[in-house]
Amino acid sequence: MAKEEQKHGIPALLSFFIPGLGQLIKGEVGKGILIFLGMVVSTFLIFIVIGLITTPVLWVWNIYDAYNSN
């Protein structure tokens, strides 16, 4: 029997507030740290406008990944 893909609401909720925390909770430590550092860099890039695009995209992807990844 094929394993059904699980959804994870709590890690997604945690990632909504603190980017990367959902991945850390699920045991994906490296990914969680990279997402958090990426958000920090992207937030500083807001001052040169490109961050206005990268920050929301990275934030939404972070929540989606925390919800869908195994």
Helices and strands as residue ranges (DSSP letters): H 9-17, H 21-25, H 29-44, G 45-48, H 51-68
